[in-house]
Structures are given as C-alpha cells and as structure tokens.
Amino acid sequence: MTKQLLIYETAVPVSSGRHGKASVELGKGYGFARNINSAPLMAVEFPQAAAEYAIVFAQNGSEVIPVVILGARAGENLYLKEDDSWSAGYLPAFVRRYPFVFSSSEDGKTFTLCVDEAFQGLNYLGKGQPLFTADGKQTPYVDNVLKFLQEYRSQFLRTQTFCRKLVELKLLEPMRAQFTLGAEKMSLGGFQAVDRAKLKALPGETLSQLAATDELELIYLHLQSMRNFGVVKDKLILTRPSDTPAGATGPDEDATQPAAAKPARRTRGDAGMAAT
C-alpha cells in the first residue's frame, strides 16, 4: 500500500504470520501528523471539535468530507508542539486511530485491518500491547482496535450522508481564509463552507427536516467553528515571534471569503488544504 490517507506510510494487513510477535507502544507523541494542515472529521465529533478547530469541507475524490484546519500553510500542523504533543483538548478520531486503518475491497464490502509499519511504536521487543497471543490468536487489544474502527466506519457513513445532503441542497461554496501578519498576507484555500444566505433561503419544511435529523445543529456548529481561524492565526504568530509585530492580525475581519474558483479535486484520502 503506497503512502495515502495523509499520515500513513506503509500500511499492510495485520496477520499472525507477519505480526505474530509484534507489539504497539503508544504514548510516543503525534509526530506522524506533523506534515498535515488538515484532518478528516466525523459528524459525531462536531460538538467537541467546534470549540477548538475551524471545521470546513474539502473535496475528497467525488465526495465532500468535513475536515479540521490544523495549519495555514501546506505541510504545517500548528496544533503539534515541538515535543510532538497535541495542543488542543480534543484529538480527532482520524489521528487517534493511527497506526491502524481499514483497507476495503474494490466492492467496498470487505474490510481488512492494517497497521502502518512505519509507526515508531510498532516493535518486536515486547513493548506496549501485543497484537497476537503465543498461539497466534488476536489479543483483546486488537479486538478493541477493531471495534473502534468499525464504529469509525459507521460514523463515516453517517457523515457521508450529511455531506451529500449539503451538496444536494447546494449549500456549500468554495471559500478562502486570509491572514495578515505584519506586512505579510497569507491565503488558505481549497475548502468549502456553508453559505449563510443559502441556508436562510431554504424552505421551512427543509429546515424542519434538517432539524429533525440533527443536521441543522451540525451546520450551525460548523458555522460557529469558523471563528477558530483566529486560533490558527494565534498559533501561526507563535511560530515566528521574532519577525511578527505584536499588532499582527489574522484572519482578517473578512477572512473567509468566497473563492474565485472551485478548489481543485484531490485524490482519495487526500483532504489537505492548499496554501498560497
């Protein structure tokens, strides 16, 4: 499996033949997520994530998915500290499930548990949680991993339905965030957001249906979370204190503006934002 899904390097199927003596030691930090400036988010995570991240929507192949903004530039995760610890109270499930991931068959009906062998915590020294018992049976740890990934898959399908509804109602518009740091202006594009005017123009019956399915709440959580582009700005300033004046601002008051063109389509699993 080639590098894909943003943070995975060499994800291979978990098997007793290959990983019979392997263990996974967590607690090594989140350095594997250092070079991403966004991460996919499930709809069920909106209530917790909206307090600390800007939640937007990105093109993922032919689909649209929610993502949290982690940085203002490509290959930059401002929520990751120098010691690889995470600087937010809520950690997205996409990051928490690492180094494991499901690989699906071409028909999407069969899922295989995979592990990223590039993960530093994967070892054959008995450190951490073993993947298999001495007689080759999967351990309770692997059982729990499978339950987590199965729930993640279930929530992904619900999220997919929500996003398709947004597209069907034509609520999403390409947007661009603009930051001003001293004399430098930065722009982050490649994402979409719900257009407030279009939301207000929906028929009452449609709004009632969205409220009944809790999708209207998700929309408002997304809109409220946009203020957290200010958090991204604050973290950006902290990375360059020597040349950023104390009065630096960003995002601008009109930070999230309609983009001049729709964001470029990205390959499956690549939900990164484009910085210019």
Beta strands, then each sheet from edge to edge (+ up, - down):
strand 1: 11-13
strand 2: 23-24
strand 3: 38-40
strand 4: 55-60
strand 5: 63-69
strand 6: 100-104
strand 7: 111-116
strand 8: 122-123
strand 9: 129-130
strand 10: 172-181
strand 11: 184-194
strand 12: 256-258
strand 13: 274-275
sheet 1: 1+ 7- 6+
sheet 2: 8+ 2- 9+
sheet 3: 3+ 5- 4+
sheet 4: 12+ 10- 11+ 13-
end
